[in-house]
Amino acid sequence: MPFKRFVEIGRVALVNYGKDYGRLVVIVDVVDQNRALIDAPDMVRCQINFKRLSLTDIKIDIKRVPKKTTLIKAMEDADVKNKWENSSWGKKLIVQKRRASLNDFDRFKVMLARIKRGGAIRQELAKLKKVAAA
Amino acid sequence: MQRTSGTITYIHITYMGMDNTYTCAIFFTFHACPPPPPPQPESERKSERSAAMKTILASETMEIPEGVTVQVAAKVVTVEGPRGKLTRNFKHLNLDFQLLEGGRKMQVDAWFGTRRTMAAIRTAISHVQNLITGVTKGYRYKMRFVYAHFPINASITNSNSAIEIRNFLGEKKVRKVDMLDGVTILRSEKVKDELVLDGNDVELVSRSAALINQKCHVKKKDIRKFLDGIYVSDKGTITEDQ
């Protein structure tokens, strides 16, 4: 019940509204009650409202407003990219992106794969039913 | 300084021949100044009031004594002890309840709270403390009959869970009061004209006492003179240790 993800220096967050939608950023400073200073290896440091952020479980070890090179090194040390891509949230986002970028042929292939999978599941279920009935 | 408004009406220039000086007099007529703007009415001023300040985190911790287990899930607190089990629902509050140290302490947090929510922290803790004493010591409220001429006749019915009051101020009306859940009532043996209400939940015990008191109000008389009634004389616990 108590909160586990806190707004603190080094907290990794996902931008969920605005120009940088979907980008993983690090909170490097807190401006006031509503805004934070965020930074990421491939963007200019800027301020953003907390309402535009979704906090993640990942936290890196940095001091207040580090230099870009320090930030990049800290993110490497904490292995943010791998942790994110292996977390269930990160995996879901990757899948969503992949699905959104399918072309019609890909969707056709997905349909065939789903039918095949459904067929295999039904076969196994029939086998189990036969065993249970016996 | 208020800006004055007016027009120049007459300029008089004199030439003092002797030392080649000019004196100039400018006559100025003043217009009537416009009245000062009326003071802003109350409603307009209210909209300019700024939002109240919010405190990032306010929290308080309380000790839980031995022999009592407290469980809290989704703002519903359950307290269990030697005398029984009590629950209380705090879903109307915007507070975080958590148990620390494996159940020995309870912490209540208010995140970004206004003055009102921060005030509710301590009241929530007091409510839980009342639950704890109810479950360990229990609550005993004593009430006394007060009458000047007509003795109040009370009989306990329903296996100690209801009381019937007769002859209050000589009235023929019989007043029946049912005790709330978990509250027992009995007439004290040694003390004359005393009722003892026992229970675990202080809210229920005190409300039962209030119901008895309210049934015996005097109507249409000077209550400073007609002091009859059943009044709470003592609020305490059942098991006295200190």
Interface residues (C-beta under 8 A of the other chain):
Chain A: M1 P2 F3 Q33
Chain B: K54 I56 V72 A73 A74 D96 F97 Q98 D109 W111 F112
